[in-house]
């Protein structure tokens, strides 16, 4: 590798050792190693592809996307205690009597419809972000439950389903005998 000089000549790109430098300093300069990751470019491409797929296939509205074309899906939270699994779903403007809840030994499915208000003639919408339509969400529970003992309540637009855990998965304590 050369560096072009002022008059078209060539000079070496490496610095010449200074006579005053110690032998050890010159050896360190020769032994310098730059870590190079041969997979760095591949990782960059993978991250770019992940970002592209996230932008295209997620259901969250983004800049420049038409929100009206996206399906509505209720937001949920799920947690467990020692004795039960609790699933909460935000279902504003959904008739709780028309929500279908199916619980199996390891999953819960919520199905329903968020009805669209009656269209009024003469309304000229500037922006329309409220989404309507049917939804179905199946969530793995992460533990075995007693599906037949599930209880559901609905208050202030939030559906709460409490499902007792199976006897086989409840924690038990065992005392260790030291010999």
PyMOL commands that set and color helices and strands:
alter all, ss='L'
color gray80, all
select helices_A, chain A and resi 23-31+40-57+67-69+96-98+147-149+167-169
alter helices_A, ss='H'
color red, helices_A
select strands_A, chain A and resi 2-4+10-12+76-80+84-90+100-103+107-114+133-140+151-155+158-164
alter strands_A, ss='S'
color yellow, strands_A
deselect
rebuild
show_as cartoon
